[in-house]
Amino acid sequence: MLKSIVLAVLESLGSLIAEEIKHDVGLALGMGLEEEIRKMTANFLDIQSVLKDAEEKQYEVKYANVRNWLKNLKDVAYDVEDVLDEWNTAKLKLQLEKKQKEVENFPLLKKIRYSVPSFISQSSLYYNIASKIKDLNEQLDGIATEKDRYKFGSEKGVEEPKRQITSSFVDEEKVYGRCQETTILVNKLVGENSNAGGSSFHVISIVGMAGIGKTTLAQLVYNHNDVECHFDKRIWICVSDPFDEIRIAKEILEAFKGEALNLVGKDYILQQIHSHVLGKKILLVLDDVWTEDETKWEQLKNSLKFCSLGSRILITTRKERVAIIMGTSTANLFSLHTLSQEECWSLLTHRAFYGRTREECENLADISRKIAEKCQGLPLAAKILGGLLRFKRTREQWQSVLDSEIWGLEEAERDLFPHLYLSYYELPLALKQCISYCAVFLKDKILNKDELIKLWMAQDYLKGAQCEEMEIVGEEYFDELMMRSFLQDFKRFELDSGITECKMHDIIHDFAQLLTKDECLMLVNNGFEELRVDSCEKVRHVTLIRKEAVPTDPNIYYFKKLRSLLVDSSNHDTSSLSTSLPKLFDQLTCLRTLNLSNSLFGNSIEELPDQIGKLVHLRYLNLNHNRKLKKLPESVCELCNLQTLNLTWCDSLEELPCGIGKVINLRHLENEQTELSLRAMPKGIGSLTNLQTLKVFVAMDTGINSKASTLGDLRNLVHLRGQLKISGLGVVCDVAEAKKAELQNKKGLRSLILDFTDSKRLTSETKDDGRLLEALQPPPFLDKLEIWGYSSPTISRNWMMGLTKLRHVSLGFCFHLNFLPPLGKLPSLESLYIGEMGSLEKVGVEFLGVERAEITALSSSSESPSSIIVFPSLKHLEFRDMKEWEYKPKAIGHKSESYSFRTLQKGDRGGLAQNFSHP
């Protein structure tokens, strides 16, 4: 981890060119600064050569001071990174300022007046930065000198494991073994004695060490056919740590109701649970229980006791004490043991031998059994090692894994971290940073893949090859971590076949926390009294859990060098933070990531203070669901390093800053669900040529608002990808401006929504939406297309025909549309929605994409009846609210015609059957 930081610093130092330094700060100061940078580079290179040995020695008793030496080195490396980033930011701002002057074409005298104070300001800033570099170099000199006391060796050997962990793990791969254990537990749940005893339910606990497969066994039992048939209701809750009784109670109630609930009263929730379990035979699985506080469990337990006789609560925990506190009798305490050697070997080779030939497997069989023995029957270790061996191609590489010294610890509990650390050690440096950063998240948190990549990007972890986009590098890193089993519980959405969400299990999370224990903190806003001020200065990443609706605790300001602040407002909305924000932005000026998203509906931050412009290092700003936020200050435009701005569901937001074009590094503008409140887009949006995500573009006609951005400003946004919604098309009359948008050249777009409604009623004139639609020709690889509020009577026949990859189409509220476009010939179309068509009276052959010549040929054929294939891939078809649809059985053509829908599975076809039939 430290090596990654040092390498990043060396890369940044190497990018500073001597001529640039002299030009920026002046010849005299520049020559001295050049020497300081040369000396700093030499010191870091000298230290880098012994880092591996130093990180190994820090865990030896006789080298206790080495750990402090490494901490001091890390702090200086981080500080150097911040100063160099400040330098680059100053250069970037100067370039923007010069460009702005050229565009504005100031008179010469005005330019001179403008330049003098600007030159003084820039010179002062560079002098300040140069002074910081000199001070840091003095600190680094001391660290470099101190290293000689420890007589570190140069790069050698392997890194030893940091520390052991205890946690559980869910193996989602094919399970080996556990047949006998599953049978025993199923019998405990549904056997003849399952209704015996005086209590309505019994608690059964699976107890075992971390990584032994407690959760896997619970899942096998939970999904067993006998168990599924036996209980009226089965509920699975991942408890994790801490034991949040209100969250657990809400999840139980949501399982009964089948919907998310926004409830806060604990007593009301428990009463609702009581009424739902009454008379029902339930199975409740509480996975990964840690708490030894009986009071946290007692009230929830009481709300469940009126369920039907034979109900069961199944618990997984690593502590026998927890099982007893939860009410487990000795007979129902199930101790889980390790896998047999054969089972462990089967699990390991299931991954390690994947993709190998039979000959290769036979050649590695003997050594694979020896490596499996090293796993000591732990399923998690076998899974992770198998994933590691999968990428080792030679027997010598396998032998190296077998000979690793990190397996020397005797206690089974302490063997878990060495297993993890071996896989961690094999990761590239950048991937080590990515997985370590995940320590900043709450346990059991669902991680959105795209957001995770943006957070890695904000910390400058995604450098990769120069020709690759950072987002592509992030995808590759994510996939690599997935294959190596550092991430799990993957979810996919129907539209996107790729993974969109995942989790990090507690065991991996604990491991990441161990790796970053001095720089990542999870804090409750009433728990600062336990922190020392000197320890706060070391912290770089904090998640603040707001248990109380109060302004930010004043002690947060001690975290002067904080790089990430993720505020968890799941318990309280963000409105109470407002008074704290000015000072927060004044003090925490090293922030690169700031999450102020609001998890609850209701009150929120209403405005951001101007001080946000001081966060010059900021790359990621999340204001999601701050639904009372009306505008952003112009000072946001000073954040020229900003890469991600998330304004999703800020549905009171009326405008974006006029100077948004200065945020030239912005890559992702997440502004979904803001189109109804946004009046327009600012002119500068077209200057954001790095933009990849723009969820909503509010179109405006120059005749209505000359200061607003127009469709033509989309031309330079060639890197847009994913989804784009263009709203406000109902007020646009300039077809030429629409052509300038050049949507067809935005090859990365996969979803396009064209909204012609005039929701703000800005125009009353009649306009031709048909010509405007033709001008907005979509890119060829589009996957999803939606058109709403279109006012012309027809859609050009050829407009969609080139979209051969189109899978989802929705046409709605097109009140004047008389004829449907020829959608039947779209080869990939799977889902079609047509609704709220006030003028559409019938569906004819034009909808099927069938030519009259085909009909004539089919009708006059003397051969046996045949059919014309239409909608070859359609699975879902829905017509809704077609008020003018009339019954016209011969509307389509001759009665001998047959139109075959190849794969139609389901759909609400409504009146469609009245107009034509399909076999």
FENJO-V353386 format. One record per helix or strand of 3 or more residues. SS is the DSSP state (2 for helix, 1 for strand). FROM is the first residue (numbers start at 0). TO is the last residue. If there is no record, write none. Layout:
# FENJO-V353386
[[SS:FROM:TO] [SS:FROM:TO]]
This chain:
# FENJO-V353386
[[2:1:13] [2:17:24] [2:26:47] [2:50:56] [2:60:103] [2:107:149] [2:178:189] [2:191:194] [1:200:206] [2:213:221] [2:224:229] [1:232:239] [2:244:256] [2:265:276] [1:281:288] [2:293:303] [1:310:316] [2:319:324] [2:329:331] [1:332:334] [2:340:351] [2:357:373] [2:378:388] [2:394:401] [2:404:406] [2:414:424] [2:428:439] [2:448:457] [2:469:482] [1:487:491] [1:498:502] [2:505:514] [1:519:523] [2:527:529] [2:532:535] [1:540:544] [2:553:557] [1:563:567] [2:573:586] [1:592:594] [2:609:613] [1:619:621] [2:633:637] [1:643:645] [2:659:661] [1:667:669] [2:682:686] [1:695:697] [2:710:713] [1:720:726] [2:728:730] [2:734:739] [2:742:744] [1:747:754] [2:768:774] [1:783:787] [1:807:811] [2:822:824] [1:830:834] [2:844:847] [2:851:859] [1:867:869] [1:875:879] [1:898:900] [2:909:913]]
